[in-house]
Amino acid sequence: MSFLELDKQFVANTYARFPVEIVSGKGSLMYSPEGKEYIDMGSGIGVTAFGISDDEWVKAVTEQLGKVQHTSNLYYTEPCARLAQIICERTGMKKVFFGNSGAEANECAIKVARKYAADKKGADYSVIVTLKNSFHGRTLTTLAATGQDKFHELFTPLTPGFAYATANDLESVKEAVANNKVCAIMIECVQGEGGVIALDKDFILGVKEICEKEDILLVVDEVQTGNGRTGSLYAYMNYGIKPDVFTTAKGLGGGLPIGCCVMNEKTEGVLGFGDHGSTFGGNPVCAAGAVSVMQRLDEKFLEEVKAKSKFVFDELRGAKGVESVSGLGLMIGIKTVRPAKEIISECIENGVLCLSAKDKVRLLPALNIPMEVLAKAVKIIKDACAK
Ligand SMILES: *Cc1c(COP(=O)(O)O)cnc(C)c1O
């Protein structure tokens, strides 16, 4: 049996996988067992920030693997401490809690928000306002945070204590704050799964103002937008605001599972001994991969991300069969005239792997994708849209 058939028989049916088998890769290229080459424009949903089997990243990870692969959080290890230092020094935040995924990072942020308000205002200030069309994860609490009914229906009762406002509508946020005992407002600066939609600057500044006025925490979910994806180290930096808490995961480890919840001077002391934990959180191998990723995301590199982004936007905007292009940096949504599904299938046939988000084609290439590879992929995508 091929592993595609084995997978169909033995792996839970939760993913509508594309008929693509991958056995190896290098950088932004991936290969099937028969040697078919694909340009990877999805980077494992924004995870392999420096592509597949990047030499520098492999070296960092394997060196750590040869030293110690896990200790639990009962002891100190260097990669975890160094990673927290890098994240704090580059953002001005104060403390980091490590978990293993985006959803777990958001679970931590939700705990921080509830405990912050419980300590200051009372335990009844437990409601978190999130936005309609958001995505915050698949655990029962982060599903509740996710402002999309279709994710809620099958799994009720979800964790209570969430209220939903409309993105880019400040009045609806004010209303949600007035009608509930609110501890935090949680937003994605660019809604990823919701269709790669960058929020308006005025809206985000308005949300920040409400948070300050009411002593409500601003939590920014940077799980997809973080770690250089938008051309800034974190997406909130494009908007000139500072969150009280932010979360990130996906691209942080460069392909290994790691997520974190990052707290500022207001929230760093909220969690004390025993308030939260994770067996694998801050695992030295994952953290070593993340240190290697973070060290390479310098200003010069981020400028290159912005230049590549401009190239893609310039090529696609106004192209035949393209209705609109949205997003920020190398997080790009393409509204196509033909159904996105058809475009994605045709791109697969022609050796380009794209993602979708709602009714759009979504691109999240590796941040270091070589310009000539990017240009080749964009041409194939444009040709598919033009048909
Ligand atoms: C992917 C994603 C999550 C969930 O991350 P997992 O690692 O799958 O748990 C949460 N928030 C946002 C914005 C995401 O894009």
The ligand as an SDF file (V2000), in Angstrom:
LIG
                    3D

 15 15  0  0  0  0  0  0  0  0999 V2000
   -3.4460   28.6590   13.2120 C   0  0  0  0  0  0  0  0  0  0  0  0
   -3.9820   29.6580   14.1400 C   0  0  0  0  0  0  0  0  0  0  0  0
   -4.3090   29.3220   15.4680 C   0  0  0  0  0  0  0  0  0  0  0  0
   -4.2370   27.9080   15.9810 C   0  0  0  0  0  0  0  0  0  0  0  0
   -2.9330   27.4020   15.9900 O   0  0  0  0  0  0  0  0  0  0  0  0
   -2.6730   25.8360   16.2290 P   0  0  0  0  0  0  0  0  0  0  0  0
   -1.1780   25.7500   16.2830 O   0  0  0  0  0  0  0  0  0  0  0  0
   -3.2770   25.1100   15.0770 O   0  0  0  0  0  0  0  0  0  0  0  0
   -3.3060   25.4840   17.5100 O   0  0  0  0  0  0  0  0  0  0  0  0
   -4.7290   30.3370   16.3040 C   0  0  0  0  0  0  0  0  0  0  0  0
   -4.8420   31.6120   15.8740 N   0  0  0  0  0  0  0  0  0  0  0  0
   -4.5320   31.9670   14.6200 C   0  0  0  0  0  0  0  0  0  0  0  0
   -4.6540   33.3960   14.2100 C   0  0  0  0  0  0  0  0  0  0  0  0
   -4.1100   31.0030   13.7030 C   0  0  0  0  0  0  0  0  0  0  0  0
   -3.8440   31.3490   12.4370 O   0  0  0  0  0  0  0  0  0  0  0  0
  1  2  1  0
  2  3  1  0
  2 14  2  0
  3  4  1  0
  3 10  2  0
  4  5  1  0
  5  6  1  0
  6  7  2  0
  6  8  1  0
  6  9  1  0
 10 11  1  0
 11 12  2  0
 12 13  1  0
 12 14  1  0
 14 15  1  0
M  END
$$$$
